[in-house]
Amino acid sequence: MKVKLIETMKMRMGKRTSKATSILLKIIGAIIIVFGIFLVTVYIVNIVCNKSEQGKVVPYGQSVTVDGKNMNVLIQGKGEETVVLLPGYGTAAPALDFKPLVDELSPYYRVVVVEPFGYGLSDNTEKERSTENIVSELHEALQNLNINQYILMGHSIAGIYGLDYVNKYENEVSAFVGIDSSVPTQGGMDTKFPIKTFQFLKKSGLARLVVKVIDDPYAGLPYDDKTKEQMRILSLKNMYNSSTSNEMENFNTNFIAAENLTFPKNLPLIFFIQANNTGVKRWIPLHEEQVKDSVHGKVMTLEGEHYLHHTKSKEIVENFRRFMEEIK
C-alpha cells in the first residue's frame, strides 16, 4: 500500500513538474519571440530612418579634394589672419558644433573649420587613422585652399594631432590654441574599446533608440532648432563609421607616438582648460608642463564642460585676442 501511495505521489509530482516546466518554456519562448520582434522592428525602423534622413541633410561649407576624396571645409569671416579649427574625436558635424566659436572669431579673423574624413559632410576613408595620415590630409586640404599662414586652434584630441602638425609645418603655423586639448601623457588612453559592439549597436538600430531616449545634449546651448536637428542627423550617420572606428583603434598608438614631442619653443601657445576635470588626473598640471618652456605660453582655466566652446566661446576669443596682442 505504502509503495503504491509513494509511486502515485511521484507520478502526480512528475506531472506537476512537467506541466510547470512546459509553462516555463512557453513563457521563455514567448519572451524570445517578443524580443526578436522588437529587434527586427528597431532594425527596420533604423533602415527607414537612415534613408529618410539622407534627403534631410542641408549642405554647408565647400568640398576640397584630398587624397582623391572629398573633405568638407567651412570658411567664414574676412579677417587678415586665419584661424583653422580642428575638432575633437567623434564630433559629428564640426562646422556646426563650432558655430558659437566661429561666430565670435569671424568678426576679427578668417575662420576655417576642417572636417576630417569620417566627420561632418566629409567622405569616409579606409586609410589608417594614424596621426601621420590625419595630419597629412589636413595639411593637403589647407594647401589646396591656398591657405599657407594660420593659427591652429584645436579641441580635445586635436591637441595630439596639432602637436605633430606644428612640428612638421612650423613655418606655416603662427600660434597654437588648445580648447581642453588632449595631452600625450594623460592616463586612460590604453583602454581597449569594444568597437565591434559599438558598430553592432549602430547597425542594429539600438544606438538610434538610445539617442532617442537620452536627454538632448544640446539643450540650453546656443543653437537653433534647425542646427540641432542637423547635428542629430549627422551624429546618427557618422557614429562608429569606418573612419572614426579606426581612429579609436589607433588612440593608444597615436598618444604614444606623441609622447616625445614638444611644442616649438618660440611658438605662441595658449590652452583654455576645463577648471574641474575629474576624469583625468593632473589635467591642469599636464598642460602647464606643456607650456613651461615656451617663450609665449599660457594656461587659462574656465568653468564648463569638456566642450568649452559650447558655453565659453566669448571668453575664449576675448582672452585669445588679448594674448595675441600682448605678443605683438
Salt bridges, closest charged atoms under 4 A:
GLU53 OE2 - ARG208 NH1 2.95
GLU53 OE2 - ARG232 NH2 3.25
ASP67 OD2 - LYS127 NZ 3.62
GLU81 OE1 - LYS328 NZ 3.24
ASP97 OD2 - HIS309 NE2 2.74
ASP97 OD1 - HIS310 NE2 2.78
ASP103 OD2 - LYS99 NZ 2.79
GLU137 OE2 - ARG129 NH2 2.74
ASP164 OD2 - LYS168 NZ 3.13
GLU172 OE2 - HIS139 NE2 2.89
ASP180 OD2 - HIS306 ND1 2.64
GLU229 OE2 - ARG232 NH2 2.94
GLU289 OE2 - ARG282 NH2 2.51
GLU315 OE2 - LYS312 NZ 3.93
GLU318 OE2 - LYS314 NZ 3.53
